[in-house]
Amino acid sequence: MSQDAIVLPRGGIFGNRWWIVAASFCSLLVGSGAINIFAFGVFVTPVTQELGLSRGDFAGGLSANGVFTAIAVLFMGWGLDRFGVRKVQMIGILMFAFAVFMFSRMTASVPLIFAQFALAGLFSAAQTPVGYSTAVTQWFDRERGLALGIACAGVGAGVVFVPWLASTLMVDYGWRGAYMGLAVAILVMAFIPNLLFVRDRPDLVQNGRVNTDHLPGMSLAQAVRDYRFWVLLLAFTFAVLAINGTITHVVPMLIDRKTPPPEAIKAVQAAGIAIILGRMLSGWFLDRFWGPFVALCFFGLSIIGMGILASGATGSLAIAGAVLCGCGIGAEIDIMGFMLSRYFGQRSYGKIYGVIFAAFNLGTGFGPAISGWTYDAYKSYIPILTIYMVIMALVCASLFTLGEYRFKPQPNSQAFT
């Protein structure tokens, strides 16, 4: 049976598979990226000032977060292919909400801060795009790019929503109250939609477990022997290191340039809007054009954005730079999830995505930390932004070595009605 002909085991409007996409979008509004990474800039100044920390020390916690998220998604990928998306997601979301709440108990101890970020990383795997991309990939074939784009656009919307929510809560309740509020938001906006709508395909469930062995694709062991696996792993790891290392420091970067904090936050929010558009547009393009070419177009915009920020821009020009960076990172998750399905198929999609995303999370965590350490050493972000631009150019070049897709859309796929 075609993926595009399967419906949820419920009648009426709620049986439509696009509800899985909608639930994924809503959940990723409060995903680990939005809370741990993109809201980080909002907390940098008040947390470091109250606790007497350097920016490098505080940003270093994101490295621990990235390492432990990487470890967690390795196990999560195995769990998704064995127990299914629904069971893994429901437990993981509750654990992530608890970890975010624990940020509100933060003290001036650097080792304890690293431990709290590590805990959040260990519990955040369910709120990464891995599980949601796995669910969407199960249900979509011909329209897979668009469905992934809409689902993962929740991350971009979260870049707008979460910093705004955190800063709003901070006004009345301080940064500790803001972290508590984010924990509640995870329960409302992620746990409930997953409970109602996220499902595994019924033809994959056997005796309470998911069996994907009969699906077209490669095993993890076969994939790691393919050079394409390593090209994709390294390319997306270094790309997210560069782009996240830039965007997470936009707020303090602009504040250093005498930009009022509310205006600096607008730059990140504008980047969030660009991420939304980047995800949806890249998803639409991926259904029609070769993935590496799509990546070149969107990553090229990020290079331009980094150049603008490195020039010392302020005001509307700085916002434009952040927006262009947002376009690049907006496309990245979609391109990664889509290309993995086209080059390695669905047989071990969760495991393969888990390994790639583990490396990806190392880049996610170390990028902001490297930028923070560079600032502490040089009192400027320009040196690291220059290096990031070179990295992005190399990433684009590497993707053009991948060749044609191995697992193309099935010609008999029918649109859902």
N, C-alpha and C positions, 0 to 999 in steps of 0.2 A: 504494500500500500504506500502511495506517495505521502511524504511528510505533509505536503500542502493540502491533502485531502482528509487528514485526521482531525477529529474534534475532541474537545475535552469530554469526559464522561458525565456531562450534565446537560440539561436541556436549556432552551431559551437563549437569551443574549449572553448569559454567563458561560455558555459552552464555547464561545468564540475564542480561538487561540490567541487573538490579539490582546486578550485580557492578561495573558502572561507577560506580554511586552509592556503593557501599562503598569502592572504590578512591579516589574523589574525597574521601570523608570522611577516610580514612586519610592521604591526601596533604596535605590542608589542616590536619591536626593540626600539621604543621611548615611551614605556609604563611608567606608574607611578613608577613601581619598578625600572626600569633602570635609570630614571631621578632623582626621589626623594631619592632613597635608595642607589643604587649601584654607582652612580656618586657622592654621598655625600662625599666620602673620598677624591676625587680630589679637592673639594672646601674647605675642612676643614681648611687646613693650610693658603691659601691666604686670605680667608674671615675672619678668626679669627685674623690673624695678622694685616690686614688692619683696621678692625673695633674694635680691642681691646677686643675680646670676649674670654671666656674660651671654651674649647671643650665641656664641659658639657652643657653650655648655648646654644651653637649652635646646638649640637645633641639633646637637649631638644625640639627643634622645630619639630623634627621628631615625637615626642610623640603627639603634636598637630595635625600633619599631619595624623598620624594613627587614632586618635580619629575621626576626621572629615571625613576621607575616610570611616571609619566604618559606620558613620551615612549616608553618601551618598550612599553606596552600598546597605543599607537596602531599601532605596527608589528606587534604580536602579533595584533591583531584582523584585520589584512589577511592575515597569515600563516595564521591559523586558517581563513579562508574560502578560501584558495588551496591550502595544503598539508595541511590537516587538523590535528586536535587532537594526534594521537599524535606526529608528527614534531616539532612545535613544543615540546610538553611535555618530551619526552625530553632534548632539547638544553638547554632552559631550566633544568631541574632541576639538571643537573650544574653549570651556570654559577652558579646561586644558592648551591649548597653551597660552591663555591669562595669566593664573596663573603663568606659568613658566616664561613668560616675566617679570612679576612683581618681580621675584627674583632679577632681574638686578637693581631694585630700592632699594635694601636693605640698611638699615642704622644701626648704632650701638645700636639702641633701641631694647632691648630684647623682650619687649611686642609686638613691631611691627614685629619683626622677627617671633615670635610665630603666630601672626595674618596672616602673609604671608604664612607660612607653613600650617596653618589651611585652608586658602583659596585654596591652591593647593590641599589639601586633599579633600575638599568639591567638587572640580571640577575634580578630578582625577578618579572618579569611572568608567568612560567610557574607561579609559586606563588601567584598571585592567583586568585580564583574565576572569572576570565574564561574560561579554557580549559575548566575543569570544568563551568561553567554551559552553555557551548556544546555540550559533549558530551552532557550530560543533556538539554538542550533538543532535540537531534537525535533522541533515543531515546524521549522521552516527550511526550504531548500532554494527554490527559485527567487524568493523575496528575502533571502537570508541577510543580505547586506543592509537593506532598509530596516528590517526588524531589529537587527543588532544595533543599528545606528540610533533608532528611537529608544530602545531599552537603555543603552549606555549613555544616551543624552542626559539621563538622570544625574550622572556625575557632574556634567556641566551645569545643570540647574542647581545642583547642590553647591557649586562654587559661588553662585549668586545667593542662594537661600541661606546656607549655613553661616557664612560670615555675617550676613545681615542679622540672622537670629541671634548669633553669639554676641554681636556688638549691642544689639537691643537689650538682651538680657543683662549684659554687663553694666549698662547704665543704672539699672535698678538693683541688681543683685551682686554685682562684682564678677570677677572672672570665675570664682568658684561656683557661684550660682549659674553662670552661663554653661559650665560643663554639666551641671546637674540637669539643666534644661535640655541640653543636647541628648543626654541619656534617655529622657522621656520621649523626645522626638523620634528616636530610633525605634522605640516600642510601638509608637502610634503609626509611623509612616513606613516601617519595614516589616515588623512582625505581623501586623494585621493583614496587609496585602498578600504576604506570603501564605498566611493561613487560609485565605479565601481563594486565591487564584493560581498559585504556582503549583504545577503538577508535572510528573513525568509522563511521557507517552505511554498509554495503556498497553501497547503491544510490546513494550520493553520490560514490563514488570512481570516477574515470575516468582511466585511464592514469597511475595513481600520484598523481593530484591530486584534490582535492575540488571538486565543482561544485554550488553551491547555487542557481544561477540559476532553476531550475524550481520552487523552493519558494515558497509564498505569502509575500508580504511586500514591503517597500519597500526601495529602494536607499538608501545613505547620503546621496546627494545629495537624494533626496526627503525623507528623514527630517529633515535639518537645515533644510528649509523649513517644517517643521511646528512650530507653537508648543509642542506637547507635548514635543518633543525638548528644548527649552530649559527648560521647566518641570522636567522630570525631571533634567536635568543640574544645574541650580542647586539644586534641592531636595535631592538626595542628596549633593551636594558640601558644602553648608552643614550638613546633618544630621550627616555623618560628622566634619566639623570640630568641631562642638560636642560630640558624644558621645565621640569619641576624645580630644579635648582634655581631657575630664574623666577618663575611665577611666585613661589613661596616667599621670596624676599622682595617682591615688588612694593608691598606696603612699607616696610622699614626703609627700603631704598628711596622711595619718594618722600617719606618723612624726613630723611637726612637731607633732602634737597629743599627743605622748608615748605613742603606741601602739607596742608592741614590733614590730620588723620581721616576725617570723613571723605575728603577728596581722594586720598590714597586708597581707601577701601573701595571707592567707585571704580578704580582701575582694575582691581581684582574682580569686582562684580561684572565689569565689562568683559573681562577675559572669560568669565563664566558663561556669559551669553554667547561669546564666540565659540566656546567649547560645545554648547548645545547645537549651534548651527553647524559647526565642524563635524560633529558626530552624525547628524542627519544627512548632511550633504555628502560626506564621505561614504556613508552607507548606501545612498542612492547611486553614487558613482561606482562603488564596488560591484554592484549588480550589473554594470555596463562596461566597465573598463578594467584593465589589468591592474592588480593591486599595487605593485611597485611604482607605476606611473601616478596613481592616486596619492601614494605616500610622498613622492617627490613634490607634487603640487602643494600639499598641506605642510610638509616639513620645511619647504622653501619659505613659506610665509613666516614660520617660526624663526628662521635665520634672520630674516629682515627685521622682525620684532626685537630680537636680541641686539641687533646692530643699533636700532633706535634707542633702546635703553642704555646701551654702552656709551652712546654719544652724550649722555648727561641730560637727556630730554626731561622736561617737566610738563605739567598741564595736559592739554589735549593730545600733544604728541606722545607723551609717555603712556597715556591711556591707549593710543593707537598701537604702540609697541606691545603692551600687555595683551591687547586683542589679537594681534597677529600670532603671539606665542600661544594664546588660547586656541586658535584655529589648528595649530599643529598638534597639541595634546588632545584636542577634541577628536581628531581623526585617529589617533594612535591606537586606542583600545579597540575600536571597530576594525581597523586594518589588521591588527594582530589576531583577534578572534576569527575574523573571516578567512585570512590567509592560512591559518592553522587548519581550518576545516577543509580548505581546497587543496592543500598540499599533503595533509596526513589523514583526511577523512574523519569518520565519526566513531570508529571502533573503540579507540582509547582516547577520545577527545578530552575527557576530564583529566586524565593522567598527564597527557602531553601539555595541555593548557596549564595544569598545575605546576609543572616543572618550569615552563617558560615564564609563568607569572611569578614564580619564586625568584628567579633572576631579575625580573622586571621590578619586583618590590625592593630588591637591594638597590637598584638605581633610584627608585622612588625615595628611599630613606637617605641614601648617601648624597644625592644631589643637593638638597637643602643644607645638609651638614657641611659639605665641601664649600658651598657658597658662604656659610656663616664663618667657617674657619678662615677663608680667604679675606673676608671683611675684617676679621679680628687682626689679621697679619698686616694688611695693606690699607685698612680704613677706606676701602673702595671695592666696588663690585666689578669694575671694568676688566681687570685681568682674567677673572673666571668667565665672564661673558664672552670674551674673545676666544677662549678655549672651547666654550660650548658651541660657538658658531662653527668651528673647525670639526668638532665631533659630529654635528648634524649633517655637514656636507659628506663626511665619510659614511654615515648611516645611509644616506640616500644612494650613494654609489654602490654600496654592498647589496642592497635589495634588488638591483638590476641583474644580479647573477643567478636569480632563482629559477628562471625558465617558466614554462607553461604550467598551469594548474594540473595536478594529477587527478583530482576528484571534482569534475565539473558538474554544474547543475544538471539534473536529469531532464531530458527533453519532454517527458510525459508528465512533469509536475503540473498540477492544476491549481489555480488560485483558489483560496478558500472563499466559500460563499455562505 
